[in-house]
Amino acid sequence: MAVDSGLTSLEVLGIAIQSEIEAAKLYERMEKRVRNIDLKEKLEFLKGEEEKHRSIFEDIHRKRYPDVELKLPEKSMVPMMDVALTKEMTLKELFEVAMKAEKISEEFYTDLARKSKDASGTSMLNYLSGIERGHYNLLKNEYDMVVTFPAYAETEEFLMGERLTHVGP
């Protein structure tokens, strides 16, 4: 998502915070829809990540603009997010929205990093962009499982008690 050059840094912070709030809500909603223990843990992890990102941006707002009330945008950065948070969608559709949101967030933070004149800010934004890319990849793997094996999300112990551990990239 290209960042409008007419946006103020306050507006950008509001957009970022709103995006993180919506993503955390979406992951919470998805987590409630599945029984698979491993998938629940991954969705809880993603929710926690988005909550940490929100906290980072809120801290930035408090430090840079201590006398300015935080205002969040009414419209989502991801058009389908409003639908995903208000209407019934299949788990597959929710995954698709979540993957799109992660891609848009990655592009948003990358674009902000390119425009940042502060080395610390650039570094943080590039880091967040990479984190969002990782979230997308995690979601894509789980989405592929949900599509290929529909019972995956509905079976508590899909791997029949065998726990897998990620050991590298």
Beta strands, then each sheet from edge to edge (+ up, - down):
end
